[in-house]
Amino acid sequence: MSDSAEVPLRELNQQTSRVLARVAAGETVTITKDGVPIGDIVPRGGVTGRPAYPFRTDPMGDLNIPDLGGPVLDDDEIEATLRSMGAEAAERTDGVDD
């Protein structure tokens, strides 16, 4: 038995117990739809080769940010503004005893 295999979504749907038995035996199974990988089923504690996050990391669409009438800043101007804000905060905390 190989360490990984591709299983079409239809096969997973029709033979779930068999596919999960392969996973329980230590095999990593990549589920495909129309030949395109869509997910992996890995043995518990197995490594997928990429991190698993407990939150969404996929894009959720375009951001609809309202125009509040403020100045239009390029990336360099935004970075400079944020850096100066950090410097101001550091100056306020200088001399403050912990």
Contact map, one row per residue, 1 for C-alpha under 8 A:
11100000000000000000000000100000000000000000000000000000000000000000000000000000000000000000000000
11111000000000000000000000100000000000000000000000000000000000000000000000000000000000000000000000
11111000000000000000000001110000000000000000000000000000000000000000000000000000000000000000000000
01111100000000000000000000111100000000000000000000000000000000000000000000000000000000000000000000
01111110000000000000000000111100000000000000000000000000000000000000000000000000000000000000000000
00011111000000000000000000001111000000000000000000000000000000000000000000000000000000000000000000
00001111101100000000000000001111000000000000000000000000000000000000000000000000000000000000000000
00000111111100000000000000000011111000000000000000000000000000000000000000000000000000000000000000
00000011111110000000000000000011100000000000000000000000000000000000000000000000000000000000000000
00000001111111000000000000000000000000000000000000000000000000000000000000000000000000000000000000
00000011111111110000000000000000000000000000000000000000000000000000000000000000000000000000000000
00000011111111110010000000000010000000000000000000000000000000000000000000000000000000000000000000
00000000111111110000000000000000000000000000000000000000000000000000000000000000000000000000000000
00000000011111110000000000000000000000000000000000000000000000000000000000000000000000000000000000
00000000001111111110000000000000000000000000000000000000000000000000000000000000000000000000000000
00000000001111111111000000000000000000000000000000000000000000000000000000000000000000000000000000
00000000000000111111100000000000000000000000000000000000000000000000000000000000000000000000000000
00000000000000111111110000000000000000000000000000000000000000000000000000000000000000000000000000
00000000000100111111111000001000000000000000000000000000000000000000000000000000000000000000000000
00000000000000011111111100000000000000000000000000000000000000000000000000000000000000000000000000
00000000000000001111111110000000000000000000000000000000000000000000000000000000000000000000000000
00000000000000000111111111110000000000000000000000000000000000000000000000000000000000000000000000
00000000000000000011111111111000000000001110000000000000000000000000000000000000000000000000000000
00000000000000000001111111100000000000000010000000000000000000000000000000000000000000000000000000
00000000000000000000111111100000000000000010000000000000000000000000000000000000000000000000000000
00100000000000000000011111110000000000000110000000000000000000000000000000000000000000000000000000
11111000000000000000011111111000000000000110000000000000000000000000000000000000000000000000000000
00111000000000000000011001111100000000011110000000000000000000000000000000000000000000000000000000
00011110000000000010001000111110000000011100000000000000000000000000000000000000000000000000000000
00011110000000000000000000011111000011111000000000000000000000000000000000000000000000000000000000
00000111100100000000000000001111100011111000000000000000000000000000000000000000000000000000000000
00000111100000000000000000000111111111100000000000000000000000000000000000000000000000000000000000
00000001100000000000000000000011111111000000000000000000000000000000000000000000000000000000000000
00000001000000000000000000000001111100000000000000000000000000000000000000000000000000000000000000
00000001000000000000000000000001111110000000000000000000000000000000000000000000000000000000000000
00000000000000000000000000000001111111000000000000000000000000000000000000000000000000000000000000
00000000000000000000000000000111101111100000000000000000000000000000000000000000000000000000000000
00000000000000000000000000000111100111110000000000000000000000000000000000000000000000000000000000
00000000000000000000000000000111000011111000000000000000000000000000000000000000000000000000000000
00000000000000000000000000011110000001111100000100000000000000000000000000000000000000000000000000
00000000000000000000001000011110000000111110000000000000000000000000000000000000000000000000000000
00000000000000000000001001111000000000011111111100000000000000000000000000000000000000000000000000
00000000000000000000001111110000000000001111110000000000000000000000000000000000000000000000000000
00000000000000000000000000000000000000000111110000000000000000000000000000000000000000000000000000
00000000000000000000000000000000000000000111111000000000000000000000000000000000000000000000000000
00000000000000000000000000000000000000000111111100000000000000000000000000000000000000000000000000
00000000000000000000000000000000000000000100111111000000000000000000000000000000000000000000000000
00000000000000000000000000000000000000010100011111100000000000000000000000000000000000000000000000
00000000000000000000000000000000000000000000001111100000000000000000000000000000000000000000000000
00000000000000000000000000000000000000000000001111110000000000000000000000000000000000000000000000
00000000000000000000000000000000000000000000000111111000000000000000000000000000000000000000000000
00000000000000000000000000000000000000000000000001111100000000000000000000000000000000000000000000
00000000000000000000000000000000000000000000000000111111100000000000000000000000000000000000000000
00000000000000000000000000000000000000000000000000011111000000000000000000000000000000000000000000
00000000000000000000000000000000000000000000000000001111100000000000000000000000000000000000000000
00000000000000000000000000000000000000000000000000001111110000000000000000000000000000000000000000
00000000000000000000000000000000000000000000000000001011111000000000000000000000000000000000000000
00000000000000000000000000000000000000000000000000000001111100000000000000000000000000000000000000
00000000000000000000000000000000000000000000000000000000111110000000000000000000000000000000000000
00000000000000000000000000000000000000000000000000000000011111000000000000000000000000000000000000
00000000000000000000000000000000000000000000000000000000001111100000000000000000000000000000000000
00000000000000000000000000000000000000000000000000000000000111110000000000000000000000000000000000
00000000000000000000000000000000000000000000000000000000000011111000000000000000000000000000000000
00000000000000000000000000000000000000000000000000000000000001111100000000000000000000000000000000
00000000000000000000000000000000000000000000000000000000000000111110000000000000000000000000000000
00000000000000000000000000000000000000000000000000000000000000011111000000000000000000000000000000
00000000000000000000000000000000000000000000000000000000000000001111110000000000000000000000000000
00000000000000000000000000000000000000000000000000000000000000000111110000000000000000000000000000
00000000000000000000000000000000000000000000000000000000000000000011111000000000000000000000000000
00000000000000000000000000000000000000000000000000000000000000000011111100000000000000000000000000
00000000000000000000000000000000000000000000000000000000000000000000111110000000000000000000000000
00000000000000000000000000000000000000000000000000000000000000000000011111000000000000000000000000
00000000000000000000000000000000000000000000000000000000000000000000001111111100000000000000000000
00000000000000000000000000000000000000000000000000000000000000000000000111111100000000000000000000
00000000000000000000000000000000000000000000000000000000000000000000000011111110000000000000000000
00000000000000000000000000000000000000000000000000000000000000000000000011111111000000000000000000
00000000000000000000000000000000000000000000000000000000000000000000000011111111100000000000000000
00000000000000000000000000000000000000000000000000000000000000000000000011111111110000000000000000
00000000000000000000000000000000000000000000000000000000000000000000000000111111111000000000000000
00000000000000000000000000000000000000000000000000000000000000000000000000011111111100000000000000
00000000000000000000000000000000000000000000000000000000000000000000000000001111111110000000000000
00000000000000000000000000000000000000000000000000000000000000000000000000000111111111000000000000
00000000000000000000000000000000000000000000000000000000000000000000000000000011111111100000000000
00000000000000000000000000000000000000000000000000000000000000000000000000000001111111110000000000
00000000000000000000000000000000000000000000000000000000000000000000000000000000111111111000000000
00000000000000000000000000000000000000000000000000000000000000000000000000000000011111111100000000
00000000000000000000000000000000000000000000000000000000000000000000000000000000001111111110000000
00000000000000000000000000000000000000000000000000000000000000000000000000000000000111111111000000
00000000000000000000000000000000000000000000000000000000000000000000000000000000000011111111100000
00000000000000000000000000000000000000000000000000000000000000000000000000000000000001111111110000
00000000000000000000000000000000000000000000000000000000000000000000000000000000000000111111110000
00000000000000000000000000000000000000000000000000000000000000000000000000000000000000011111110000
00000000000000000000000000000000000000000000000000000000000000000000000000000000000000001111111100
00000000000000000000000000000000000000000000000000000000000000000000000000000000000000000111111100
00000000000000000000000000000000000000000000000000000000000000000000000000000000000000000000111110
00000000000000000000000000000000000000000000000000000000000000000000000000000000000000000000111111
00000000000000000000000000000000000000000000000000000000000000000000000000000000000000000000001111
00000000000000000000000000000000000000000000000000000000000000000000000000000000000000000000000111
